């Protein structure tokens, strides 16, 4: 599931899934409120992956994570904060708010496809060292940069 207010980003993620040959249905929400409504309906069968933008109108991505955690324990979800920001304060805040990963948005389709493959490939069988994602995908489960 992707919660992002940018229609172009939603299309880009769908295209990256297709390019990576990931057979998945992508649920989308254009703001946090819509995403929370969808997740509320799915709380007994949550999505395998949740990508949340932090800079959205209305409820921010960080506030959205706090609301989600009231419905579904975040450790039961693979939560990825997905943002154009690469500021350390945002990365730290994502970890503090229960995210599993922080992924810096890219305009490179191959890089996004690689990241999605990594995230959906049993959480990391794919090796990211010495790849373009080495400094853009932060794994909080290991407290290290992938």
Number of C-alpha atoms within 10 A of each C-alpha: 20 23 26 25 19 14 11 10 15 19 11 18 18 19 15 22 21 13 14 16 11 15 8 12 10 15 15 20 22 17 23 27 17 13 21 19 13 16 21 15 10 13 15 10 9 17 18 13 16 23 22 29 28 24 17 18 13 11 15 17 25 23 14 22 23 14 15 19 16 9 14 17 11 17 12 11 17 19 23 26 29 24 21 12 16 15 11 9 10 16 21 13 15 23 20 12 18 21 26 24 25 28 25 21 18 16 9 11 16 14 17 24 22 19 23 19 20 17 22 16 12 9 14 14 11 14 10 17 11 9 12 15 19 13 15 18 24 22 20 20 12 10 11 9 16 19
